[in-house]
Amino acid sequence: MSQRSKCGDDHPATVSFTAMENGTAADYQLLERYEAGYAAALPGRVVAALERLTDSLAGYQVTRLEHSLQTAARARLDGADSDWIVAALVHDLGDELAPYNHGEVGAAILAPYVRAEVVWVVRHHGLFQNYYYAHHLGGEQHARDRFREHPHYQSCVDFCARWDQPSFDPAGPMDQLASFVDDLDEVFTRNAWSQLDADSDP
């Protein structure tokens, strides 16, 4: 039987412990039920996080949300599957809290749900984007070449060239966020890690 808080039955059940080492089987079964429900609500939290990108990183002609919507719209127009469409939508989601390694955040969000190729591309897309601008700032334009022999190298080149780097255009294709809800639901309600490749290289 699950525990109830001391505040009464109107409040959610809580565990009995204050240190994890003291938890019981019943405590952890309770938490597992809560965690399953929390994980199932992930698509809605991703939408809320994307909506916050309207306030991210000034200077471009589009907001970070509009950039994300346009990148995903281009993937959709190319006939990409849900893994790629969702990856294109969330690839910059880490900008808010991880401006210098935002690709790692996007990759971590996707990793339990999509195939390894897609995770690798999102993780490395920031470095591959250097090709388009780093030389103007004294940086290494060809930094991506260190991965030239990697099996997902060309996929990352294509992700940046076809979808990411041209998607700062206020006149470009840009689908509404609501139009991606089915894709988000399809990806983020999968059983975690069920898409893991046998030869994965995250």
C-alpha positions in Angstrom: 0.0 0.0 0.0 1.4 3.4 -0.9 2.2 5.9 1.8 0.3 9.1 2.2 1.8 12.4 3.4 1.0 13.6 6.9 -1.1 16.3 5.4 -3.9 13.9 4.6 -5.4 12.0 1.7 -5.9 15.0 -0.5 -2.1 15.3 -1.1 0.0 13.0 -3.2 1.6 10.0 -1.6 5.2 10.4 -0.6 8.1 8.1 0.3 9.0 7.3 3.8 12.7 8.0 3.5 14.8 11.2 3.7 18.0 9.4 2.5 17.8 7.0 -0.5 19.7 4.3 1.4 16.7 4.0 3.7 14.1 3.5 1.0 11.9 0.4 0.9 10.6 -1.6 -2.0 7.2 0.1 -1.6 8.9 3.5 -1.7 10.6 2.8 -5.0 7.6 1.2 -6.5 5.7 4.4 -5.7 8.4 6.5 -7.3 8.4 4.3 -10.3 4.7 4.9 -10.9 5.2 8.7 -10.5 8.2 8.6 -12.9 6.2 6.7 -15.5 3.5 9.4 -15.5 6.1 12.2 -15.6 7.9 10.6 -18.5 4.6 10.2 -20.4 4.0 14.0 -20.1 7.4 14.8 -21.8 6.0 15.9 -25.1 4.1 18.7 -23.4 7.2 19.9 -21.5 9.2 19.9 -24.7 6.6 22.2 -26.3 6.7 24.5 -23.3 10.5 24.6 -23.5 10.4 25.4 -27.3 8.0 28.2 -26.6 10.5 29.8 -24.3 13.0 30.1 -27.3 11.1 33.2 -28.3 13.3 35.1 -25.9 16.6 33.5 -26.9 19.6 35.1 -28.5 19.0 38.4 -30.2 20.6 39.6 -33.4 19.1 37.2 -36.0 16.2 38.1 -38.2 14.2 35.2 -36.6 13.7 34.1 -33.0 15.3 30.8 -31.9 11.8 29.3 -31.9 11.2 30.4 -35.5 14.6 29.0 -36.5 13.7 25.7 -34.9 10.3 25.6 -36.6 11.9 26.5 -39.9 14.6 23.8 -39.6 11.9 21.2 -38.8 9.8 22.4 -41.6 12.6 21.9 -44.1 13.2 18.4 -42.7 9.5 17.7 -43.2 9.5 19.1 -46.8 12.5 16.8 -47.5 10.4 13.8 -46.5 12.4 13.1 -43.3 11.0 10.7 -40.8 9.8 11.6 -37.3 13.3 11.1 -35.7 14.8 13.7 -38.0 11.9 16.1 -37.8 11.9 16.1 -34.0 15.7 16.4 -33.9 15.5 19.4 -36.2 12.8 20.9 -33.9 14.8 20.5 -30.6 18.4 20.7 -31.9 18.9 24.2 -30.3 16.8 23.6 -27.2 19.9 23.8 -25.1 20.7 27.4 -26.1 18.9 28.8 -23.0 21.1 27.1 -20.4 24.1 25.8 -22.3 25.1 28.4 -24.9 28.5 26.9 -25.5 27.5 23.2 -25.7 23.8 23.3 -26.6 24.2 20.4 -28.9 25.0 18.1 -26.0 21.7 19.1 -24.4 19.6 18.5 -27.5 21.3 15.1 -28.0 20.7 14.1 -24.4 17.0 14.9 -24.7 16.8 12.7 -27.8 19.1 9.9 -26.9 16.6 7.5 -25.2 14.1 7.8 -28.1 15.8 8.0 -31.5 18.5 6.1 -33.3 22.2 6.8 -32.7 22.8 8.5 -36.0 20.3 11.3 -35.1 21.7 11.7 -31.6 25.3 12.0 -33.0 24.3 14.6 -35.5 22.5 16.8 -33.0 25.4 16.5 -30.6 27.9 17.6 -33.2 25.9 20.1 -35.3 27.3 23.1 -33.6 30.9 22.2 -34.5 29.7 21.4 -38.1 28.0 24.8 -38.3 31.5 26.4 -37.9 32.0 25.7 -41.6 29.7 28.6 -42.4 31.0 31.3 -40.1 34.1 30.5 -38.0 36.6 31.9 -40.5 35.0 35.3 -40.2 35.9 35.3 -36.5 39.3 33.8 -36.7 38.1 30.3 -35.9 38.6 27.0 -37.5 36.2 26.7 -40.5 37.1 23.1 -41.2 36.9 21.7 -37.6 34.3 19.2 -38.8 37.0 17.4 -40.9 38.3 15.7 -37.8 35.2 13.5 -38.1 35.5 12.9 -41.8 35.9 9.1 -41.4 32.9 8.9 -38.9 29.9 6.9 -40.4 27.6 9.8 -39.5 29.8 12.6 -40.9 27.8 13.1 -44.1 24.5 13.0 -42.2 25.7 15.9 -40.1 27.0 17.8 -43.1 23.6 17.4 -44.8 21.6 18.3 -41.6 23.5 21.6 -41.4 23.5 22.3 -45.1 19.9 21.5 -46.0 18.0 22.3 -42.8 20.0 24.2 -40.1 22.1 26.9 -41.8 19.5 28.2 -44.2 16.8 28.5 -41.6 17.3 32.0 -40.4 15.0 33.4 -43.1 11.8 35.2 -42.1 10.4 34.4 -45.5 11.4 30.7 -45.5 9.1 27.7 -44.8 7.9 27.8 -41.2 5.3 25.5 -39.8 3.4 26.2 -36.6 4.6 24.5 -33.4 1.2 22.8 -33.1 1.7 21.0 -36.3 4.6 19.1 -34.8 2.6 17.7 -31.8 2.0 14.3 -33.5 5.7 13.9 -34.2 6.7 14.9 -30.7 4.1 12.4 -29.3 5.4 9.6 -31.6 9.0 10.0 -30.6 8.8 10.9 -26.9 6.2 8.3 -25.9 8.4 5.4 -27.1 9.8 3.0 -24.7 13.1 4.6 -23.7 16.2 3.1 -25.5 14.0 0.9 -27.7 15.6 2.6 -30.8 19.1 2.0 -29.7 21.3 0.7 -32.6 23.3 -2.4 -32.0 26.3 -0.6 -33.2 25.5 2.7 -31.6 28.2 5.3 -31.1 26.6 8.1 -29.1 
